[in-house]
Every structure is written in structure tokens, then in C-alpha cells.
């Protein structure tokens, strides 16, 4: 019994020192990369962070809020309290976080990545042109349904700028529109159907990053439209189509309901190879992490030449289909391994 107590005491001491060591490492990092959730997508972003750390000789803490906006705000406040000099953040609420970003800018160099807060005082936004990427997603739907059909859109939440822009890109392509003036926030309404003579967009379903809800949304969409027909599911966040894929399999509708994805989930890439997913649009997320560290390091060195006049550093997206999926998988596996290194 005594030996067991000694063992437990030793274990507690080890865990305390391990936790303290981790906190010290984060505190020692002069810059931080803050995501808008927890997902394998962000591990790929972290791979770019690790590359840039080595190249530019700077440490960067990577933080992933598991519990939404309140959790992200707590992390932001904690970083500022610890005196972090630079922060690259993917905002959860976009314009709704303008004040919080502005307050952070008073204490640190702040840039946004992946999801912007465009009216804030952030120095620059690093990311894909989400409207163009949404249009690329729409073009994959055109390839899947050349004669047109019914489409349901799935996304985590619609208060993020990237979600709004991606959805609008898909909508405009399917309805045969020229580019919407998204700078004026001319977004199509969420309620009701959107249609032309070829396509009917049945709706846009959100899940607030709840994976179980994402799957039930897909199941309910299939059930609701089993008589009238559902021809294609479009997922705008990384986990949407993996959950749709499970629902389609369970309904025995593989091949009948076309699937078009965003990002690079493993199940999606394998389904592209097997022909069960038409394609996906990758943001090449490792470039998000790399560019964020590169830009923060330059700004901390008082080099503002890295900021373009429009304050937008565009990361090119890549449409992944059966033709290029094998090469893409090789690249992704390499970056995954790097991103998981501590």
C-alpha cells in the first residue's frame, strides 16, 4: 500500500512538472497561432507553423479552442495577459469580433487567417479567396450534375465570413450568375429555395461544429427529400461531407446522391479515388500556418513590406479530383506528420 502511495505521488509530480513545462514553452513563444476549432484541418495548418518556426528561428504556440467563441476569447485574453507579441487568429464570429480584435491590437500585432474580421484593426488577412473557392466548389457540382438537379448545402455556421463567401460562390455558379459584389455583402437569403431553370438549392443546414448534428442534418435531408429527390450534397467545412458520406451509405444511395466537398478529410480523399465523391477544394492549409509565422516575424522585426496594399495575402486553393488525388494524398501525409510534431 505504501509503495502504491509513493508511486501515485511520483506520478503526480511528473504530471505537474510536465504541465508546467508545457505552459513555460507556450509562455516563451513570442507569437501564437489561434484556430477557430479542433479539426485535422488545423493539424495541417500547424505543419506550416512548424516549417516556418525552423526557417525564421521563432517559436509559435498553436492553440485550438474546443468550445466555440467563449473559449477562443479566453485564449486571446490569456495570450495578451502573458505578453505575447504577435497573434494570428481565425475568427469565429467575423465582424462580431471586431471590438475584441481591436482591443487585442492595442497590446500586440494581430493578423487574421482563414476567417477574417474585415472591419477590425488587424494588420492583414491571410487566406484563400473564399468566394473564388466557393465558385470552384460550384463548378464541381456542375461536373457532377451536367443536366442540373437539386442541391443541399451543409456548413458549420454562417456567422463566419469564410462560410458566407463560400456559400455565395456555390450559389452564384449554380444559378448562372456573374460574380456577386461580395464587398457590399450582397448575400443570397438563407431562408427558402433558390432556383433557376436547371438547379434548385433546397437550403443551407448548419450544425455549429457539432459532428453528430452534422450527420443528423444529412440523414434528415435524405429522408425529407426521398420522394422529391436530392441529387447533390455540398459540404463547406472539412467534416461536412464525411458525415454526409456516412448518411448516404446508410441510406444505400452511394452514386445516386452526388457529393462535393471542401478541404481534405481522409475519408473524402478515399471517396474521390473510389468515385463516390466528385471532388473537393483544398485551401492547402499548411500555407496558412507558414505565412502567418512569416508575416508575424517580419512585423515584429518592423518590416511592414510584407503587407500588400489591399491587406490580403491570398493563399491559392486547389481543386482535387480523381485525376490528381493520389499526388495530393502524398503531400498531405507528409504535412500531417510534420504538423503533429511538438
DRENDO-1510 file (C-alpha; in Angstrom, 1 decimal, always signed):
<recs>
REC; n; res; u; v; w
REC; 1; UNK; +0.0; +0.0; +0.0 .
REC; 2; UNK; +2.9; +2.3; +0.9 .
REC; 3; UNK; +4.6; +1.6; -2.4 .
REC; 4; UNK; +1.4; +2.4; -4.3 .
REC; 5; UNK; +1.1; +5.8; -2.5 .
REC; 6; UNK; +4.7; +6.5; -3.4 .
REC; 7; UNK; +4.0; +5.6; -7.0 .
REC; 8; UNK; +1.0; +7.9; -7.2 .
REC; 9; UNK; +2.9; +10.7; -5.5 .
REC; 10; UNK; +5.7; +10.3; -8.1 .
REC; 11; UNK; +3.2; +10.3; -10.9 .
REC; 12; UNK; +1.5; +13.5; -9.7 .
REC; 13; UNK; +4.9; +15.2; -9.5 .
REC; 14; UNK; +5.8; +14.1; -13.0 .
REC; 15; UNK; +2.4; +15.4; -14.4 .
REC; 16; UNK; +2.8; +18.7; -12.6 .
REC; 17; UNK; +6.3; +19.3; -14.0 .
REC; 18; UNK; +5.1; +18.2; -17.4 .
REC; 19; UNK; +2.2; +20.6; -17.4 .
REC; 20; UNK; +4.5; +23.4; -16.1 .
REC; 21; UNK; +7.0; +22.7; -18.8 .
REC; 22; UNK; +4.3; +22.9; -21.5 .
REC; 23; UNK; +3.0; +26.2; -20.0 .
REC; 24; UNK; +6.5; +27.6; -20.0 .
REC; 25; UNK; +7.1; +26.6; -23.6 .
REC; 26; UNK; +3.8; +28.4; -24.6 .
REC; 27; UNK; +4.6; +31.4; -22.5 .
REC; 28; UNK; +8.1; +31.6; -24.0 .
REC; 29; UNK; +6.7; +31.6; -27.5 .
REC; 30; UNK; +6.5; +35.3; -28.7 .
REC; 31; UNK; +3.8; +34.6; -31.2 .
REC; 32; UNK; +0.7; +32.4; -31.3 .
REC; 33; UNK; -1.5; +30.8; -33.9 .
REC; 34; UNK; -5.1; +30.5; -32.8 .
REC; 35; UNK; -7.6; +28.3; -34.7 .
REC; 36; UNK; -11.4; +28.5; -34.7 .
REC; 37; UNK; -11.9; +24.9; -33.6 .
REC; 38; UNK; -10.4; +21.5; -33.3 .
REC; 39; UNK; -10.1; +19.5; -36.5 .
REC; 40; UNK; -7.4; +17.6; -38.5 .
REC; 41; UNK; -7.5; +20.7; -40.9 .
REC; 42; UNK; -5.8; +22.6; -38.1 .
REC; 43; UNK; -3.1; +20.0; -37.7 .
REC; 44; UNK; -2.2; +20.7; -41.3 .
REC; 45; UNK; -2.0; +24.4; -40.6 .
REC; 46; UNK; +0.3; +23.6; -37.7 .
REC; 47; UNK; +2.6; +21.8; -40.1 .
REC; 48; UNK; +3.2; +25.1; -41.8 .
REC; 49; UNK; +3.8; +26.7; -38.4 .
REC; 50; UNK; +6.5; +24.2; -37.7 .
REC; 51; UNK; +8.2; +24.7; -41.0 .
REC; 52; UNK; +8.2; +28.5; -40.5 .
REC; 53; UNK; +9.5; +28.2; -36.9 .
REC; 54; UNK; +12.6; +26.4; -38.2 .
REC; 55; UNK; +13.1; +28.7; -41.2 .
REC; 56; UNK; +12.6; +32.0; -39.3 .
REC; 57; UNK; +14.0; +30.9; -35.9 .
REC; 58; UNK; +11.0; +31.9; -33.8 .
REC; 59; UNK; +8.7; +29.9; -31.5 .
REC; 60; UNK; +4.9; +29.9; -32.1 .
REC; 61; UNK; +2.3; +28.5; -29.8 .
REC; 62; UNK; -0.7; +26.7; -31.5 .
REC; 63; UNK; -4.0; +27.0; -29.7 .
REC; 64; UNK; -7.2; +25.2; -30.7 .
REC; 65; UNK; -10.4; +26.3; -28.9 .
REC; 66; UNK; -12.7; +23.3; -28.4 .
REC; 67; UNK; -15.7; +25.2; -27.1 .
REC; 68; UNK; -16.5; +27.9; -29.5 .
REC; 69; UNK; -16.3; +31.7; -29.3 .
REC; 70; UNK; -16.1; +32.0; -25.5 .
REC; 71; UNK; -13.2; +29.5; -25.4 .
REC; 72; UNK; -11.4; +31.4; -28.2 .
REC; 73; UNK; -11.9; +34.7; -26.4 .
REC; 74; UNK; -10.5; +33.3; -23.2 .
REC; 75; UNK; -7.4; +32.1; -25.1 .
REC; 76; UNK; -7.0; +35.5; -26.7 .
REC; 77; UNK; -7.2; +37.3; -23.3 .
REC; 78; UNK; -4.7; +34.8; -21.8 .
REC; 79; UNK; -2.2; +35.3; -24.6 .
REC; 80; UNK; -2.4; +39.1; -24.1 .
REC; 81; UNK; -2.0; +38.7; -20.3 .
REC; 82; UNK; +1.1; +36.7; -20.9 .
REC; 83; UNK; +2.6; +39.4; -23.1 .
REC; 84; UNK; +2.6; +37.5; -26.4 .
REC; 85; UNK; +3.8; +40.0; -29.1 .
REC; 86; UNK; +2.0; +38.6; -32.2 .
REC; 87; UNK; -1.2; +36.7; -32.8 .
REC; 88; UNK; -2.6; +35.1; -36.0 .
REC; 89; UNK; -6.3; +34.3; -35.3 .
REC; 90; UNK; -9.1; +32.6; -37.3 .
REC; 91; UNK; -12.1; +34.5; -36.1 .
REC; 92; UNK; -15.3; +32.5; -35.2 .
REC; 93; UNK; -17.7; +35.5; -35.3 .
REC; 94; UNK; -16.0; +37.6; -38.0 .
REC; 95; UNK; -17.5; +41.1; -37.8 .
REC; 96; UNK; -18.9; +40.2; -34.4 .
REC; 97; UNK; -15.4; +40.1; -33.0 .
REC; 98; UNK; -14.3; +43.5; -34.3 .
REC; 99; UNK; -14.2; +45.1; -30.9 .
REC; 100; UNK; -12.3; +42.1; -29.4 .
REC; 101; UNK; -9.7; +42.2; -32.2 .
REC; 102; UNK; -9.3; +46.0; -31.9 .
REC; 103; UNK; -8.6; +45.6; -28.1 .
REC; 104; UNK; -6.0; +42.9; -28.9 .
REC; 105; UNK; -4.4; +45.2; -31.4 .
REC; 106; UNK; -3.7; +47.7; -28.7 .
REC; 107; UNK; -1.4; +45.2; -27.0 .
REC; 108; UNK; +0.0; +43.0; -29.8 .
REC; 109; UNK; +0.5; +42.7; -33.5 .
REC; 110; UNK; -2.7; +40.9; -34.7 .
REC; 111; UNK; -3.4; +39.4; -38.1 .
REC; 112; UNK; -6.3; +37.2; -39.2 .
REC; 113; UNK; -6.0; +33.9; -41.1 .
REC; 114; UNK; -8.6; +31.5; -42.6 .
REC; 115; UNK; -11.6; +33.6; -41.3 .
REC; 116; UNK; -11.3; +37.4; -41.3 .
REC; 117; UNK; -12.7; +40.2; -39.2 .
REC; 118; UNK; -12.5; +42.7; -42.1 .
REC; 119; UNK; -13.6; +45.9; -40.3 .
REC; 120; UNK; -11.2; +45.4; -37.4 .
REC; 121; UNK; -7.7; +46.9; -36.9 .
REC; 122; UNK; -5.9; +43.7; -37.8 .
REC; 123; UNK; -2.9; +44.3; -39.9 .
REC; 124; UNK; -3.5; +41.8; -42.7 .
REC; 125; UNK; -5.7; +38.8; -43.6 .
REC; 126; UNK; -4.1; +35.6; -44.8 .
REC; 127; UNK; -6.3; +33.1; -46.5 .
REC; 128; UNK; -8.0; +31.7; -49.6 .
REC; 129; UNK; -10.3; +33.9; -51.6 .
REC; 130; UNK; -13.3; +32.1; -50.2 .
REC; 131; UNK; -15.7; +33.4; -52.8 .
REC; 132; UNK; -13.5; +32.1; -55.7 .
REC; 133; UNK; -13.1; +28.8; -53.8 .
REC; 134; UNK; -16.8; +28.6; -53.4 .
REC; 135; UNK; -17.2; +29.1; -57.2 .
REC; 136; UNK; -14.7; +26.3; -57.7 .
REC; 137; UNK; -16.9; +24.1; -55.5 .
REC; 138; UNK; -19.9; +25.1; -57.6 .
REC; 139; UNK; -18.0; +24.0; -60.7 .
REC; 140; UNK; -17.5; +20.6; -59.2 .
REC; 141; UNK; -21.3; +20.4; -58.8 .
REC; 142; UNK; -21.7; +21.3; -62.5 .
REC; 143; UNK; -19.4; +18.4; -63.4 .
REC; 144; UNK; -21.4; +16.1; -61.2 .
REC; 145; UNK; -24.8; +17.2; -62.4 .
REC; 146; UNK; -24.3; +18.5; -66.0 .
REC; 147; UNK; -28.1; +18.4; -66.5 .
REC; 148; UNK; -28.9; +20.2; -63.3 .
REC; 149; UNK; -30.7; +19.0; -60.2 .
REC; 150; UNK; -31.5; +19.6; -56.5 .
REC; 151; UNK; -28.7; +20.6; -54.1 .
REC; 152; UNK; -28.5; +20.9; -50.3 .
REC; 153; UNK; -25.6; +22.9; -48.7 .
REC; 154; UNK; -24.1; +21.9; -45.4 .
REC; 155; UNK; -21.9; +24.1; -43.2 .
REC; 156; UNK; -20.8; +24.5; -39.6 .
REC; 157; UNK; -22.0; +28.0; -39.0 .
REC; 158; UNK; -23.0; +31.0; -41.1 .
REC; 159; UNK; -21.6; +33.8; -38.9 .
REC; 160; UNK; -18.1; +33.3; -40.2 .
REC; 161; UNK; -17.0; +35.3; -43.3 .
REC; 162; UNK; -15.5; +32.3; -45.0 .
REC; 163; UNK; -18.7; +30.4; -44.8 .
REC; 164; UNK; -20.8; +33.2; -46.2 .
REC; 165; UNK; -18.3; +33.7; -49.1 .
REC; 166; UNK; -18.0; +30.0; -49.9 .
REC; 167; UNK; -21.8; +29.6; -50.0 .
REC; 168; UNK; -22.3; +32.6; -52.2 .
REC; 169; UNK; -19.7; +31.3; -54.6 .
REC; 170; UNK; -21.6; +28.0; -54.9 .
REC; 171; UNK; -24.9; +29.7; -55.2 .
REC; 172; UNK; -23.8; +32.1; -58.0 .
REC; 173; UNK; -22.3; +29.3; -60.1 .
REC; 174; UNK; -25.3; +27.1; -59.8 .
REC; 175; UNK; -27.7; +29.9; -60.6 .
REC; 176; UNK; -25.6; +31.1; -63.6 .
REC; 177; UNK; -24.7; +34.4; -62.1 .
REC; 178; UNK; -21.6; +36.6; -62.7 .
REC; 179; UNK; -19.6; +37.4; -59.6 .
REC; 180; UNK; -21.6; +38.9; -56.8 .
REC; 181; UNK; -20.3; +42.1; -55.3 .
REC; 182; UNK; -19.5; +40.4; -52.0 .
REC; 183; UNK; -17.7; +43.6; -50.8 .
REC; 184; UNK; -21.2; +45.0; -50.4 .
REC; 185; UNK; -22.4; +41.9; -48.6 .
REC; 186; UNK; -24.9; +41.0; -51.2 .
REC; 187; UNK; -25.5; +37.5; -49.9 .
REC; 188; UNK; -28.4; +35.4; -51.1 .
REC; 189; UNK; -31.0; +34.8; -48.4 .
REC; 190; UNK; -30.7; +31.6; -46.2 .
REC; 191; UNK; -34.4; +31.0; -45.9 .
REC; 192; UNK; -36.3; +29.3; -48.8 .
REC; 193; UNK; -35.3; +27.7; -52.0 .
REC; 194; UNK; -33.0; +29.4; -54.6 .
REC; 195; UNK; -33.5; +28.2; -58.2 .
REC; 196; UNK; -33.2; +28.8; -61.9 .
REC; 197; UNK; -34.2; +26.6; -64.8 .
REC; 198; UNK; -31.5; +23.9; -64.1 .
REC; 199; UNK; -30.8; +23.9; -60.3 .
REC; 200; UNK; -32.7; +24.2; -57.1 .
REC; 201; UNK; -30.8; +24.9; -54.0 .
REC; 202; UNK; -33.1; +23.4; -51.3 .
REC; 203; UNK; -31.5; +25.1; -48.3 .
REC; 204; UNK; -28.4; +25.6; -46.2 .
REC; 205; UNK; -28.1; +23.5; -43.0 .
REC; 206; UNK; -25.8; +24.4; -40.1 .
REC; 207; UNK; -24.5; +22.3; -37.2 .
REC; 208; UNK; -22.4; +24.7; -35.0 .
REC; 209; UNK; -19.4; +22.3; -35.3 .
REC; 210; UNK; -21.4; +19.5; -33.7 .
REC; 211; UNK; -20.5; +16.4; -35.7 .
REC; 212; UNK; -23.5; +14.4; -34.5 .
REC; 213; UNK; -25.7; +17.3; -35.7 .
REC; 214; UNK; -23.8; +17.4; -39.0 .
REC; 215; UNK; -24.7; +13.7; -39.6 .
REC; 216; UNK; -28.3; +14.1; -38.5 .
REC; 217; UNK; -28.7; +17.0; -40.8 .
REC; 218; UNK; -27.6; +14.8; -43.7 .
REC; 219; UNK; -29.9; +12.0; -42.6 .
REC; 220; UNK; -32.8; +14.3; -42.3 .
REC; 221; UNK; -32.2; +15.9; -45.7 .
REC; 222; UNK; -32.2; +12.5; -47.3 .
REC; 223; UNK; -35.4; +11.5; -45.6 .
REC; 224; UNK; -37.2; +14.8; -46.2 .
REC; 225; UNK; -36.5; +14.7; -49.9 .
REC; 226; UNK; -36.7; +11.0; -50.5 .
REC; 227; UNK; -39.9; +11.5; -52.6 .
REC; 228; UNK; -39.0; +14.7; -54.5 .
REC; 229; UNK; -35.3; +13.8; -54.8 .
REC; 230; UNK; -32.0; +15.1; -53.5 .
REC; 231; UNK; -29.3; +15.0; -56.2 .
REC; 232; UNK; -26.2; +16.5; -54.6 .
REC; 233; UNK; -24.9; +17.4; -51.1 .
REC; 234; UNK; -22.3; +20.2; -50.9 .
REC; 235; UNK; -20.2; +20.5; -47.7 .
REC; 236; UNK; -18.4; +23.8; -47.0 .
REC; 237; UNK; -16.5; +22.7; -43.9 .
REC; 238; UNK; -14.0; +19.8; -43.7 .
REC; 239; UNK; -16.2; +17.4; -41.7 .
REC; 240; UNK; -19.5; +18.0; -43.5 .
REC; 241; UNK; -19.1; +15.6; -46.4 .
REC; 242; UNK; -17.5; +12.8; -44.3 .
REC; 243; UNK; -20.8; +12.9; -42.3 .
REC; 244; UNK; -22.9; +13.2; -45.4 .
REC; 245; UNK; -21.0; +10.2; -46.8 .
REC; 246; UNK; -21.9; +8.1; -43.8 .
REC; 247; UNK; -25.6; +9.1; -44.2 .
REC; 248; UNK; -25.6; +8.4; -47.9 .
REC; 249; UNK; -24.1; +4.9; -47.3 .
REC; 250; UNK; -26.6; +4.1; -44.6 .
REC; 251; UNK; -29.4; +5.1; -47.0 .
REC; 252; UNK; -27.9; +2.9; -49.7 .
REC; 253; UNK; -27.7; +5.9; -52.1 .
REC; 254; UNK; -24.0; +5.9; -53.0 .
REC; 255; UNK; -23.7; +7.1; -56.6 .
REC; 256; UNK; -27.3; +8.3; -56.6 .
REC; 257; UNK; -26.6; +11.4; -54.4 .
REC; 258; UNK; -23.5; +13.2; -55.6 .
REC; 259; UNK; -21.1; +14.7; -53.1 .
REC; 260; UNK; -18.9; +17.8; -53.3 .
REC; 261; UNK; -16.6; +18.7; -50.5 .
REC; 262; UNK; -14.3; +21.4; -49.1 .
REC; 263; UNK; -10.9; +20.7; -47.5 .
REC; 264; UNK; -9.1; +17.4; -47.4 .
REC; 265; UNK; -10.5; +14.9; -44.9 .
REC; 266; UNK; -9.1; +11.4; -45.4 .
REC; 267; UNK; -12.5; +9.8; -46.0 .
REC; 268; UNK; -13.2; +12.4; -48.7 .
REC; 269; UNK; -9.9; +11.7; -50.5 .
REC; 270; UNK; -10.5; +8.0; -50.4 .
REC; 271; UNK; -14.1; +8.5; -51.7 .
REC; 272; UNK; -12.7; +10.6; -54.6 .
REC; 273; UNK; -10.5; +7.7; -55.5 .
REC; 274; UNK; -13.4; +5.3; -55.4 .
REC; 275; UNK; -15.7; +7.7; -57.3 .
REC; 276; UNK; -18.2; +8.3; -54.5 .
REC; 277; UNK; -17.2; +12.0; -54.1 .
REC; 278; UNK; -16.9; +14.2; -57.2 .
REC; 279; UNK; -14.1; +16.3; -55.8 .
REC; 280; UNK; -13.0; +18.8; -53.1 .
REC; 281; UNK; -11.5; +22.2; -52.8 .
REC; 282; UNK; -8.4; +22.3; -50.7 .
REC; 283; UNK; -7.1; +25.5; -49.2 .
REC; 284; UNK; -3.6; +24.0; -48.8 .
REC; 285; UNK; -3.8; +24.8; -45.1 .
REC; 286; UNK; -0.1; +24.3; -44.3 .
REC; 287; UNK; +0.4; +27.5; -46.2 .
REC; 288; UNK; -1.8; +29.3; -43.7 .
REC; 289; UNK; +0.4; +28.4; -40.8 .
REC; 290; UNK; +3.6; +29.1; -42.7 .
REC; 291; UNK; +2.6; +32.5; -44.0 .
REC; 292; UNK; +1.2; +33.5; -40.6 .
REC; 293; UNK; +4.5; +32.9; -38.9 .
REC; 294; UNK; +6.5; +34.5; -41.7 .
REC; 295; UNK; +4.3; +37.7; -41.6 .
REC; 296; UNK; +4.3; +38.0; -37.8 .
REC; 297; UNK; +8.1; +37.6; -37.6 .
REC; 298; UNK; +8.5; +40.3; -40.2 .
REC; 299; UNK; +6.2; +42.7; -38.5 .
REC; 300; UNK; +7.9; +42.1; -35.1 .
REC; 301; UNK; +11.1; +43.0; -36.9 .
REC; 302; UNK; +9.4; +46.2; -38.1 .
REC; 303; UNK; +9.3; +45.1; -41.7 .
REC; 304; UNK; +5.9; +46.2; -43.0 .
REC; 305; UNK; +6.8; +45.5; -46.6 .
REC; 306; UNK; +5.1; +42.1; -46.2 .
REC; 307; UNK; +1.7; +43.7; -46.1 .
REC; 308; UNK; +0.2; +44.3; -49.5 .
REC; 309; UNK; -1.8; +47.5; -50.2 .
REC; 310; UNK; -5.1; +45.6; -50.0 .
REC; 311; UNK; -4.1; +43.9; -46.8 .
REC; 312; UNK; -4.9; +40.5; -48.2 .
REC; 313; UNK; -2.3; +37.7; -48.7 .
REC; 314; UNK; -4.1; +35.2; -50.9 .
REC; 315; UNK; -3.4; +31.5; -50.5 .
REC; 316; UNK; -4.2; +29.6; -53.7 .
REC; 317; UNK; -6.8; +26.9; -53.4 .
REC; 318; UNK; -6.6; +23.6; -55.3 .
REC; 319; UNK; -9.4; +21.5; -56.8 .
REC; 320; UNK; -8.8; +17.9; -56.0 .
REC; 321; UNK; -10.4; +15.3; -58.3 .
REC; 322; UNK; -9.7; +11.7; -59.4 .
REC; 323; UNK; -7.0; +13.0; -61.7 .
REC; 324; UNK; -4.7; +14.5; -59.1 .
REC; 325; UNK; -5.9; +12.9; -55.8 .
REC; 326; UNK; -3.0; +10.4; -55.5 .
REC; 327; UNK; -0.3; +13.1; -55.6 .
REC; 328; UNK; -2.3; +15.3; -53.2 .
REC; 329; UNK; -2.6; +12.4; -50.7 .
REC; 330; UNK; +1.2; +12.0; -50.7 .
REC; 331; UNK; +1.7; +15.7; -49.9 .
REC; 332; UNK; -1.0; +15.7; -47.2 .
REC; 333; UNK; +0.6; +12.7; -45.4 .
REC; 334; UNK; +3.9; +14.5; -45.3 .
REC; 335; UNK; +2.4; +17.6; -43.8 .
REC; 336; UNK; +0.3; +15.7; -41.3 .
REC; 337; UNK; +3.4; +14.0; -39.9 .
REC; 338; UNK; +5.1; +17.4; -39.5 .
REC; 339; UNK; +2.0; +19.1; -38.0 .
REC; 340; UNK; +1.8; +16.5; -35.2 .
REC; 341; UNK; +5.3; +17.2; -34.0 .
REC; 342; UNK; +5.5; +19.1; -30.8 .
</recs>
